[in-house]
Amino acid sequence: MTSSFAGLLIALPVALAAQQVGNLDTPVVKPKSYVVYGADQQNVVAGKRSVVELHFRVLDGYHVNSHTPKSELLIPTRIELQPATGVKAEAVEYPTGTSYSFSFDPTEKLDVYTGTFTVRLPVVAEAGTHSVDGTLRYQACDHAACYPPKSLPVQVIFTAK
């Protein structure tokens, strides 16, 4: 991870904690996004199969369904990427999720992402700087409820040399 993304990961919980100061009459405000994307500049070898990484962080207190949730009722985390000139992208490689169970039904295990997770994108790219745009679609939950699905714009920037 680059230092700018690491700094964001450190500053985010502090900023969120500052938002929680108030009185009990103030309505609870849910975050607009439960996942943060760290856009790191990366380098790959031109004309050779290489892998670029997309780094995400799920806000503390939340989890998102993995790309292979245990129930068809749960919305999987998916990345949709747009074609980019000079880049041949292969299928996205998702990390393995973590087993998670709720206190109200400890026998049911869900497959989720928490904290930081990295998605890998194999590419073959012509020499030059490239940008691949896309969207991460996910459903976030906390210990009590799941929230409507969200879409997070992502931009993968890399240079092929």
ZAMINU-546050 format. One record per residue: x, y, z of N, C-alpha, C in turn; residue number from 1. Coordinates in steps of 0.2 Angstrom, whole numbers, m for minus. Example, Ala and Ser with C-alpha at 12.3 -4.5 7.8 and 13.67 -1.06 7.14 Angstrom:
BEGIN
<site n_x="66" n_y="m28" n_z="39" ca_x="62" ca_y="m22" ca_z="39" c_x="66" c_y="m16" c_z="39" n="1"/>
<site n_x="64" n_y="m11" n_z="35" ca_x="68" ca_y="m5" ca_z="36" c_x="64" c_y="0" c_z="39" n="2"/>
end
This chain:
BEGIN
<site n_x="4" n_y="m6" n_z="0" ca_x="0" ca_y="0" ca_z="0" c_x="4" c_y="6" c_z="0" n="1"/>
<site n_x="2" n_y="11" n_z="m3" ca_x="6" ca_y="17" ca_z="m3" c_x="4" c_y="21" c_z="3" n="2"/>
<site n_x="9" n_y="26" n_z="5" ca_x="8" ca_y="30" ca_z="11" c_x="2" c_y="34" c_z="11" n="3"/>
<site n_x="m1" n_y="36" n_z="5" ca_x="m7" ca_y="40" ca_z="5" c_x="m13" c_y="36" c_z="7" n="4"/>
<site n_x="m13" n_y="30" n_z="4" ca_x="m19" ca_y="25" ca_z="6" c_x="m18" c_y="23" c_z="13" n="5"/>
<site n_x="m12" n_y="22" n_z="16" ca_x="m11" ca_y="20" ca_z="23" c_x="m14" c_y="26" c_z="27" n="6"/>
<site n_x="m12" n_y="32" n_z="25" ca_x="m14" ca_y="38" ca_z="29" c_x="m22" c_y="38" c_z="29" n="7"/>
<site n_x="m25" n_y="37" n_z="24" ca_x="m32" ca_y="37" ca_z="23" c_x="m35" c_y="32" c_z="28" n="8"/>
<site n_x="m32" n_y="26" n_z="28" ca_x="m35" ca_y="21" ca_z="32" c_x="m34" c_y="23" c_z="40" n="9"/>
<site n_x="m29" n_y="27" n_z="42" ca_x="m28" ca_y="29" ca_z="48" c_x="m32" c_y="34" c_z="50" n="10"/>
<site n_x="m33" n_y="39" n_z="45" ca_x="m37" ca_y="45" ca_z="47" c_x="m45" c_y="44" c_z="47" n="11"/>
<site n_x="m47" n_y="39" n_z="43" ca_x="m54" ca_y="38" ca_z="42" c_x="m57" c_y="36" c_z="49" n="12"/>
<site n_x="m55" n_y="31" n_z="53" ca_x="m58" ca_y="30" ca_z="59" c_x="m58" c_y="36" c_z="64" n="13"/>
<site n_x="m53" n_y="40" n_z="64" ca_x="m53" ca_y="46" ca_z="68" c_x="m59" c_y="51" c_z="66" n="14"/>
<site n_x="m59" n_y="52" n_z="59" ca_x="m64" ca_y="56" ca_z="56" c_x="m71" c_y="54" c_z="58" n="15"/>
<site n_x="m72" n_y="47" n_z="58" ca_x="m79" ca_y="44" ca_z="59" c_x="m80" c_y="45" c_z="67" n="16"/>
<site n_x="m75" n_y="44" n_z="71" ca_x="m76" ca_y="45" ca_z="78" c_x="m79" c_y="52" c_z="80" n="17"/>
<site n_x="m76" n_y="57" n_z="76" ca_x="m77" ca_y="64" ca_z="77" c_x="m85" c_y="65" c_z="76" n="18"/>
<site n_x="m87" n_y="61" n_z="71" ca_x="m94" ca_y="62" ca_z="69" c_x="m99" c_y="60" c_z="74" n="19"/>
<site n_x="m97" n_y="55" n_z="78" ca_x="m101" ca_y="52" ca_z="83" c_x="m102" c_y="56" c_z="89" n="20"/>
<site n_x="m99" n_y="62" n_z="90" ca_x="m100" ca_y="66" ca_z="96" c_x="m106" c_y="70" c_z="95" n="21"/>
<site n_x="m111" n_y="70" n_z="100" ca_x="m117" ca_y="74" ca_z="99" c_x="m122" c_y="72" c_z="105" n="22"/>
<site n_x="m128" n_y="73" n_z="104" ca_x="m132" ca_y="71" ca_z="110" c_x="m137" c_y="66" c_z="107" n="23"/>
<site n_x="m141" n_y="63" n_z="112" ca_x="m145" ca_y="57" ca_z="111" c_x="m151" c_y="58" c_z="106" n="24"/>
<site n_x="m153" n_y="65" n_z="106" ca_x="m158" ca_y="67" ca_z="102" c_x="m157" c_y="67" c_z="94" n="25"/>
<site n_x="m150" n_y="67" n_z="93" ca_x="m148" ca_y="68" ca_z="86" c_x="m149" c_y="61" c_z="82" n="26"/>
<site n_x="m152" n_y="61" n_z="77" ca_x="m153" ca_y="54" ca_z="73" c_x="m146" c_y="51" c_z="71" n="27"/>
<site n_x="m146" n_y="45" n_z="71" ca_x="m140" ca_y="41" ca_z="69" c_x="m139" c_y="42" c_z="61" n="28"/>
<site n_x="m134" n_y="44" n_z="59" ca_x="m132" ca_y="45" ca_z="52" c_x="m128" c_y="39" c_z="50" n="29"/>
<site n_x="m130" n_y="36" n_z="45" ca_x="m127" ca_y="30" ca_z="42" c_x="m122" c_y="33" c_z="37" n="30"/>
<site n_x="m116" n_y="30" n_z="36" ca_x="m111" ca_y="33" ca_z="31" c_x="m114" c_y="32" c_z="24" n="31"/>
<site n_x="m112" n_y="37" n_z="19" ca_x="m114" ca_y="36" ca_z="12" c_x="m111" c_y="30" c_z="9" n="32"/>
<site n_x="m105" n_y="29" n_z="11" ca_x="m101" ca_y="23" ca_z="8" c_x="m98" c_y="19" c_z="14" n="33"/>
<site n_x="m99" n_y="12" n_z="13" ca_x="m96" ca_y="8" ca_z="19" c_x="m89" c_y="5" c_z="17" n="34"/>
<site n_x="m87" n_y="7" n_z="10" ca_x="m81" ca_y="4" ca_z="8" c_x="m77" c_y="10" c_z="5" n="35"/>
<site n_x="m70" n_y="10" n_z="6" ca_x="m66" ca_y="15" ca_z="3" c_x="m61" c_y="12" c_z="m1" n="36"/>
<site n_x="m60" n_y="15" n_z="m7" ca_x="m55" ca_y="12" ca_z="m12" c_x="m49" c_y="16" c_z="m12" n="37"/>
<site n_x="m43" n_y="13" n_z="m12" ca_x="m37" ca_y="16" ca_z="m12" c_x="m34" c_y="16" c_z="m19" n="38"/>
<site n_x="m34" n_y="21" n_z="m23" ca_x="m31" ca_y="21" ca_z="m30" c_x="m24" c_y="22" c_z="m30" n="39"/>
<site n_x="m20" n_y="16" n_z="m31" ca_x="m13" ca_y="17" ca_z="m31" c_x="m10" c_y="17" c_z="m38" n="40"/>
<site n_x="m5" n_y="21" n_z="m39" ca_x="m2" ca_y="20" ca_z="m46" c_x="2" c_y="14" c_z="m46" n="41"/>
<site n_x="2" n_y="10" n_z="m51" ca_x="6" ca_y="4" ca_z="m51" c_x="9" c_y="3" c_z="m58" n="42"/>
<site n_x="14" n_y="m1" n_z="m58" ca_x="18" ca_y="m2" ca_z="m64" c_x="18" c_y="m10" c_z="m66" n="43"/>
<site n_x="17" n_y="m11" n_z="m73" ca_x="17" ca_y="m18" ca_z="m75" c_x="22" c_y="m18" c_z="m81" n="44"/>
<site n_x="24" n_y="m24" n_z="m83" ca_x="28" ca_y="m25" ca_z="m89" c_x="24" c_y="m25" c_z="m95" n="45"/>
<site n_x="25" n_y="m21" n_z="m100" ca_x="22" ca_y="m20" ca_z="m106" c_x="22" c_y="m27" c_z="m110" n="46"/>
<site n_x="16" n_y="m29" n_z="m113" ca_x="15" ca_y="m34" ca_z="m117" c_x="15" c_y="m41" c_z="m113" n="47"/>
<site n_x="16" n_y="m41" n_z="m107" ca_x="16" ca_y="m48" ca_z="m103" c_x="11" c_y="m48" c_z="m98" n="48"/>
<site n_x="8" n_y="m54" n_z="m97" ca_x="3" ca_y="m54" ca_z="m92" c_x="6" c_y="m52" c_z="m85" n="49"/>
<site n_x="2" n_y="m47" n_z="m82" ca_x="4" ca_y="m44" ca_z="m76" c_x="m3" c_y="m44" c_z="m72" n="50"/>
<site n_x="m2" n_y="m42" n_z="m65" ca_x="m7" ca_y="m41" ca_z="m61" c_x="m7" c_y="m35" c_z="m57" n="51"/>
<site n_x="m13" n_y="m31" n_z="m58" ca_x="m13" ca_y="m25" ca_z="m54" c_x="m18" c_y="m26" c_z="m48" n="52"/>
<site n_x="m17" n_y="m23" n_z="m43" ca_x="m21" ca_y="m24" ca_z="m37" c_x="m26" c_y="m18" c_z="m35" n="53"/>
<site n_x="m32" n_y="m20" n_z="m33" ca_x="m37" ca_y="m15" ca_z="m31" c_x="m38" c_y="m16" c_z="m23" n="54"/>
<site n_x="m36" n_y="m10" n_z="m19" ca_x="m36" ca_y="m11" ca_z="m12" c_x="m42" c_y="m7" c_z="m9" n="55"/>
<site n_x="m46" n_y="m11" n_z="m5" ca_x="m52" ca_y="m9" ca_z="m2" c_x="m52" c_y="m9" c_z="5" n="56"/>
<site n_x="m56" n_y="m5" n_z="9" ca_x="m56" ca_y="m5" ca_z="16" c_x="m63" c_y="m5" c_z="18" n="57"/>
<site n_x="m66" n_y="m9" n_z="22" ca_x="m73" ca_y="m9" ca_z="24" c_x="m73" c_y="m5" c_z="31" n="58"/>
<site n_x="m77" n_y="m1" n_z="32" ca_x="m77" ca_y="3" ca_z="38" c_x="m78" c_y="m1" c_z="44" n="59"/>
<site n_x="m75" n_y="1" n_z="49" ca_x="m75" ca_y="m3" ca_z="56" c_x="m83" c_y="m3" c_z="58" n="60"/>
<site n_x="m84" n_y="m9" n_z="60" ca_x="m91" ca_y="m11" ca_z="62" c_x="m96" c_y="m13" c_z="57" n="61"/>
<site n_x="m93" n_y="m14" n_z="51" ca_x="m97" ca_y="m16" ca_z="45" c_x="m93" c_y="m22" c_z="42" n="62"/>
<site n_x="m97" n_y="m26" n_z="38" ca_x="m94" ca_y="m31" ca_z="33" c_x="m98" c_y="m31" c_z="27" n="63"/>
<site n_x="m95" n_y="m33" n_z="22" ca_x="m99" ca_y="m34" ca_z="15" c_x="m99" c_y="m41" c_z="13" n="64"/>
<site n_x="m104" n_y="m43" n_z="10" ca_x="m104" ca_y="m50" ca_z="7" c_x="m98" c_y="m51" c_z="3" n="65"/>
<site n_x="m95" n_y="m57" n_z="3" ca_x="m90" ca_y="m59" ca_z="m2" c_x="m93" c_y="m59" c_z="m9" n="66"/>
<site n_x="m88" n_y="m61" n_z="m13" ca_x="m91" ca_y="m62" ca_z="m20" c_x="m94" c_y="m69" c_z="m21" n="67"/>
<site n_x="m94" n_y="m73" n_z="m16" ca_x="m98" ca_y="m79" ca_z="m16" c_x="m101" c_y="m80" c_z="m9" n="68"/>
<site n_x="m107" n_y="m76" n_z="m8" ca_x="m110" ca_y="m77" ca_z="m2" c_x="m114" c_y="m84" c_z="m1" n="69"/>
<site n_x="m115" n_y="m86" n_z="5" ca_x="m118" ca_y="m92" ca_z="6" c_x="m125" c_y="m93" c_z="5" n="70"/>
<site n_x="m128" n_y="m88" n_z="4" ca_x="m136" ca_y="m88" ca_z="2" c_x="m137" c_y="m84" c_z="m4" n="71"/>
<site n_x="m142" n_y="m87" n_z="m8" ca_x="m143" ca_y="m83" ca_z="m14" c_x="m147" c_y="m77" c_z="m13" n="72"/>
<site n_x="m150" n_y="m76" n_z="m7" ca_x="m153" ca_y="m70" ca_z="m5" c_x="m148" c_y="m64" c_z="m4" n="73"/>
<site n_x="m142" n_y="m65" n_z="m3" ca_x="m137" ca_y="m60" ca_z="m1" c_x="m134" c_y="m58" c_z="m8" n="74"/>
<site n_x="m132" n_y="m51" n_z="m8" ca_x="m130" ca_y="m48" ca_z="m14" c_x="m122" c_y="m49" c_z="m14" n="75"/>
<site n_x="m119" n_y="m52" n_z="m19" ca_x="m112" ca_y="m53" ca_z="m19" c_x="m108" c_y="m47" c_z="m21" n="76"/>
<site n_x="m102" n_y="m46" n_z="m18" ca_x="m97" ca_y="m40" ca_z="m20" c_x="m95" c_y="m42" c_z="m27" n="77"/>
<site n_x="m95" n_y="m37" n_z="m32" ca_x="m93" ca_y="m38" ca_z="m38" c_x="m90" c_y="m32" c_z="m41" n="78"/>
<site n_x="m85" n_y="m33" n_z="m45" ca_x="m82" ca_y="m27" ca_z="m49" c_x="m84" c_y="m28" c_z="m56" n="79"/>
<site n_x="m87" n_y="m22" n_z="m59" ca_x="m88" ca_y="m22" ca_z="m66" c_x="m83" c_y="m17" c_z="m69" n="80"/>
<site n_x="m79" n_y="m19" n_z="m74" ca_x="m74" ca_y="m14" ca_z="m77" c_x="m76" c_y="m13" c_z="m84" n="81"/>
<site n_x="m75" n_y="m7" n_z="m86" ca_x="m76" ca_y="m5" ca_z="m93" c_x="m70" c_y="m7" c_z="m97" n="82"/>
<site n_x="m71" n_y="m8" n_z="m104" ca_x="m65" ca_y="m10" ca_z="m108" c_x="m61" c_y="m3" c_z="m109" n="83"/>
<site n_x="m54" n_y="m4" n_z="m109" ca_x="m49" ca_y="1" ca_z="m110" c_x="m45" c_y="0" c_z="m116" n="84"/>
<site n_x="m44" n_y="5" n_z="m120" ca_x="m39" ca_y="5" ca_z="m126" c_x="m32" c_y="3" c_z="m123" n="85"/>
<site n_x="m30" n_y="m2" n_z="m127" ca_x="m23" ca_y="m5" ca_z="m125" c_x="m22" c_y="m9" c_z="m120" n="86"/>
<site n_x="m28" n_y="m11" n_z="m117" ca_x="m28" ca_y="m16" ca_z="m111" c_x="m32" c_y="m22" c_z="m112" n="87"/>
<site n_x="m29" n_y="m28" n_z="m111" ca_x="m34" ca_y="m34" ca_z="m111" c_x="m34" c_y="m36" c_z="m104" n="88"/>
<site n_x="m40" n_y="m36" n_z="m101" ca_x="m41" ca_y="m38" ca_z="m94" c_x="m44" c_y="m45" c_z="m94" n="89"/>
<site n_x="m41" n_y="m49" n_z="m89" ca_x="m44" ca_y="m56" ca_z="m88" c_x="m49" c_y="m55" c_z="m83" n="90"/>
<site n_x="m52" n_y="m61" n_z="m81" ca_x="m57" ca_y="m61" ca_z="m75" c_x="m54" c_y="m59" c_z="m69" n="91"/>
<site n_x="m58" n_y="m55" n_z="m65" ca_x="m55" ca_y="m52" ca_z="m59" c_x="m55" c_y="m58" c_z="m54" n="92"/>
<site n_x="m49" n_y="m58" n_z="m50" ca_x="m48" ca_y="m63" ca_z="m45" c_x="m50" c_y="m60" c_z="m38" n="93"/>
<site n_x="m55" n_y="m63" n_z="m35" ca_x="m57" ca_y="m60" ca_z="m28" c_x="m54" c_y="m64" c_z="m23" n="94"/>
<site n_x="m53" n_y="m61" n_z="m17" ca_x="m50" ca_y="m65" ca_z="m11" c_x="m55" c_y="m69" c_z="m8" n="95"/>
<site n_x="m53" n_y="m74" n_z="m4" ca_x="m57" ca_y="m78" ca_z="0" c_x="m60" c_y="m74" c_z="5" n="96"/>
<site n_x="m66" n_y="m75" n_z="6" ca_x="m70" ca_y="m72" ca_z="12" c_x="m68" c_y="m75" c_z="19" n="97"/>
<site n_x="m71" n_y="m72" n_z="24" ca_x="m70" ca_y="m74" ca_z="31" c_x="m77" c_y="m77" c_z="33" n="98"/>
<site n_x="m77" n_y="m82" n_z="37" ca_x="m83" ca_y="m85" ca_z="40" c_x="m86" c_y="m80" c_z="45" n="99"/>
<site n_x="m92" n_y="m78" n_z="45" ca_x="m95" ca_y="m74" ca_z="50" c_x="m102" c_y="m76" c_z="52" n="100"/>
<site n_x="m103" n_y="m76" n_z="58" ca_x="m110" ca_y="m78" ca_z="61" c_x="m113" c_y="m72" c_z="65" n="101"/>
<site n_x="m119" n_y="m71" n_z="65" ca_x="m123" ca_y="m66" ca_z="69" c_x="m125" c_y="m70" c_z="76" n="102"/>
<site n_x="m125" n_y="m65" n_z="81" ca_x="m126" ca_y="m68" ca_z="88" c_x="m133" c_y="m71" c_z="88" n="103"/>
<site n_x="m138" n_y="m69" n_z="84" ca_x="m145" ca_y="m71" ca_z="84" c_x="m145" c_y="m78" c_z="81" n="104"/>
<site n_x="m140" n_y="m80" n_z="77" ca_x="m140" ca_y="m87" ca_z="74" c_x="m133" c_y="m89" c_z="72" n="105"/>
<site n_x="m130" n_y="m91" n_z="78" ca_x="m123" ca_y="m93" ca_z="77" c_x="m121" c_y="m99" c_z="73" n="106"/>
<site n_x="m127" n_y="m103" n_z="71" ca_x="m125" ca_y="m109" ca_z="67" c_x="m125" c_y="m107" c_z="60" n="107"/>
<site n_x="m127" n_y="m101" n_z="58" ca_x="m127" ca_y="m99" ca_z="51" c_x="m120" c_y="m95" c_z="50" n="108"/>
<site n_x="m116" n_y="m98" n_z="45" ca_x="m110" ca_y="m94" ca_z="43" c_x="m111" c_y="m91" c_z="37" n="109"/>
<site n_x="m109" n_y="m84" n_z="37" ca_x="m109" ca_y="m80" ca_z="31" c_x="m102" c_y="m80" c_z="28" n="110"/>
<site n_x="m101" n_y="m78" n_z="22" ca_x="m94" ca_y="m77" ca_z="19" c_x="m94" c_y="m70" c_z="17" n="111"/>
<site n_x="m89" n_y="m66" n_z="21" ca_x="m89" ca_y="m59" ca_z="21" c_x="m82" c_y="m56" c_z="20" n="112"/>
<site n_x="m81" n_y="m50" n_z="18" ca_x="m75" ca_y="m46" ca_z="19" c_x="m76" c_y="m41" c_z="24" n="113"/>
<site n_x="m71" n_y="m40" n_z="28" ca_x="m70" ca_y="m35" ca_z="33" c_x="m63" c_y="m32" c_z="33" n="114"/>
<site n_x="m63" n_y="m26" n_z="36" ca_x="m56" ca_y="m23" ca_z="36" c_x="m54" c_y="m22" c_z="29" n="115"/>
<site n_x="m47" n_y="m23" n_z="28" ca_x="m45" ca_y="m22" ca_z="21" c_x="m45" c_y="m29" c_z="17" n="116"/>
<site n_x="m46" n_y="m28" n_z="10" ca_x="m46" ca_y="m34" ca_z="6" c_x="m44" c_y="m31" c_z="m1" n="117"/>
<site n_x="m40" n_y="m36" n_z="m5" ca_x="m37" ca_y="m34" ca_z="m11" c_x="m40" c_y="m38" c_z="m17" n="118"/>
<site n_x="m42" n_y="m35" n_z="m22" ca_x="m45" ca_y="m39" ca_z="m28" c_x="m39" c_y="m38" c_z="m33" n="119"/>
<site n_x="m38" n_y="m43" n_z="m37" ca_x="m32" ca_y="m44" ca_z="m42" c_x="m35" c_y="m44" c_z="m49" n="120"/>
<site n_x="m32" n_y="m40" n_z="m53" ca_x="m34" ca_y="m39" ca_z="m60" c_x="m29" c_y="m41" c_z="m65" n="121"/>
<site n_x="m29" n_y="m47" n_z="m68" ca_x="m24" ca_y="m49" ca_z="m72" c_x="m25" c_y="m45" c_z="m79" n="122"/>
<site n_x="m19" n_y="m42" n_z="m82" ca_x="m20" ca_y="m38" ca_z="m88" c_x="m14" c_y="m39" c_z="m92" n="123"/>
<site n_x="m15" n_y="m38" n_z="m99" ca_x="m9" ca_y="m38" ca_z="m103" c_x="m10" c_y="m31" c_z="m107" n="124"/>
<site n_x="m5" n_y="m26" n_z="m106" ca_x="m6" ca_y="m20" ca_z="m108" c_x="0" c_y="m17" c_z="m113" n="125"/>
<site n_x="m2" n_y="m13" n_z="m118" ca_x="3" ca_y="m10" ca_z="m122" c_x="7" c_y="m5" c_z="m118" n="126"/>
<site n_x="13" n_y="m3" n_z="m120" ca_x="17" ca_y="2" ca_z="m117" c_x="13" c_y="8" c_z="m116" n="127"/>
<site n_x="13" n_y="12" n_z="m110" ca_x="10" ca_y="18" ca_z="m109" c_x="6" c_y="18" c_z="m102" n="128"/>
<site n_x="3" n_y="24" n_z="m101" ca_x="m1" ca_y="24" ca_z="m95" c_x="m8" c_y="23" c_z="m97" n="129"/>
<site n_x="m11" n_y="19" n_z="m92" ca_x="m18" ca_y="16" ca_z="m94" c_x="m23" c_y="18" c_z="m88" n="130"/>
<site n_x="m29" n_y="19" n_z="m89" ca_x="m34" ca_y="20" ca_z="m84" c_x="m40" c_y="15" c_z="m86" n="131"/>
<site n_x="m42" n_y="11" n_z="m81" ca_x="m48" ca_y="7" ca_z="m82" c_x="m53" c_y="9" c_z="m77" n="132"/>
<site n_x="m59" n_y="11" n_z="m79" ca_x="m64" ca_y="13" ca_z="m75" c_x="m69" c_y="7" c_z="m73" n="133"/>
<site n_x="m72" n_y="7" n_z="m68" ca_x="m77" ca_y="2" ca_z="m66" c_x="m81" c_y="4" c_z="m60" n="134"/>
<site n_x="m84" n_y="m1" n_z="m57" ca_x="m89" ca_y="0" ca_z="m52" c_x="m88" c_y="m6" c_z="m47" n="135"/>
<site n_x="m87" n_y="m5" n_z="m41" ca_x="m88" ca_y="m10" ca_z="m36" c_x="m95" c_y="m10" c_z="m33" n="136"/>
<site n_x="m99" n_y="m15" n_z="m34" ca_x="m106" ca_y="m16" ca_z="m31" c_x="m105" c_y="m21" c_z="m25" n="137"/>
<site n_x="m108" n_y="m18" n_z="m20" ca_x="m108" ca_y="m22" ca_z="m13" c_x="m114" c_y="m21" c_z="m9" n="138"/>
<site n_x="m115" n_y="m25" n_z="m4" ca_x="m120" ca_y="m24" ca_z="1" c_x="m117" c_y="m25" c_z="8" n="139"/>
<site n_x="m117" n_y="m19" n_z="12" ca_x="m114" ca_y="m19" ca_z="18" c_x="m119" c_y="m21" c_z="24" n="140"/>
<site n_x="m117" n_y="m24" n_z="29" ca_x="m121" ca_y="m26" ca_z="35" c_x="m117" c_y="m24" c_z="41" n="141"/>
<site n_x="m121" n_y="m23" n_z="47" ca_x="m117" ca_y="m23" ca_z="53" c_x="m120" c_y="m29" c_z="57" n="142"/>
<site n_x="m119" n_y="m28" n_z="64" ca_x="m121" ca_y="m34" ca_z="68" c_x="m129" c_y="m35" c_z="68" n="143"/>
<site n_x="m133" n_y="m30" n_z="66" ca_x="m140" ca_y="m30" ca_z="67" c_x="m144" c_y="m30" c_z="60" n="144"/>
<site n_x="m141" n_y="m27" n_z="55" ca_x="m145" ca_y="m27" ca_z="49" c_x="m140" c_y="m26" c_z="43" n="145"/>
<site n_x="m143" n_y="m27" n_z="37" ca_x="m140" ca_y="m26" ca_z="31" c_x="m143" c_y="m20" c_z="27" n="146"/>
<site n_x="m139" n_y="m17" n_z="23" ca_x="m142" ca_y="m10" ca_z="21" c_x="m142" c_y="m11" c_z="13" n="147"/>
<site n_x="m146" n_y="m6" n_z="10" ca_x="m147" ca_y="m7" ca_z="3" c_x="m140" c_y="m7" c_z="m1" n="148"/>
<site n_x="m140" n_y="m11" n_z="m7" ca_x="m133" ca_y="m11" ca_z="m10" c_x="m131" c_y="m4" c_z="m12" n="149"/>
<site n_x="m124" n_y="m4" n_z="m13" ca_x="m121" ca_y="2" ca_z="m15" c_x="m116" c_y="1" c_z="m21" n="150"/>
<site n_x="m115" n_y="6" n_z="m24" ca_x="m110" ca_y="6" ca_z="m30" c_x="m105" c_y="11" c_z="m29" n="151"/>
<site n_x="m98" n_y="9" n_z="m29" ca_x="m92" ca_y="13" ca_z="m28" c_x="m88" c_y="14" c_z="m34" n="152"/>
<site n_x="m88" n_y="20" n_z="m37" ca_x="m83" ca_y="20" ca_z="m43" c_x="m76" c_y="19" c_z="m42" n="153"/>
<site n_x="m73" n_y="15" n_z="m46" ca_x="m66" ca_y="14" ca_z="m45" c_x="m62" c_y="16" c_z="m52" n="154"/>
<site n_x="m56" n_y="17" n_z="m51" ca_x="m52" ca_y="19" ca_z="m57" c_x="m45" c_y="16" c_z="m56" n="155"/>
<site n_x="m43" n_y="11" n_z="m60" ca_x="m37" ca_y="8" ca_z="m59" c_x="m32" c_y="11" c_z="m64" n="156"/>
<site n_x="m27" n_y="14" n_z="m61" ca_x="m22" ca_y="18" ca_z="m65" c_x="m15" c_y="14" c_z="m65" n="157"/>
<site n_x="m12" n_y="13" n_z="m71" ca_x="m6" ca_y="9" ca_z="m71" c_x="m2" c_y="11" c_z="m77" n="158"/>
<site n_x="5" n_y="10" n_z="m76" ca_x="9" ca_y="11" ca_z="m82" c_x="12" c_y="5" c_z="m84" n="159"/>
<site n_x="12" n_y="3" n_z="m91" ca_x="16" ca_y="m3" ca_z="m93" c_x="22" c_y="0" c_z="m97" n="160"/>
<site n_x="28" n_y="m3" n_z="m94" ca_x="34" ca_y="m1" ca_z="m97" c_x="38" c_y="m7" c_z="m100" n="161"/>
end
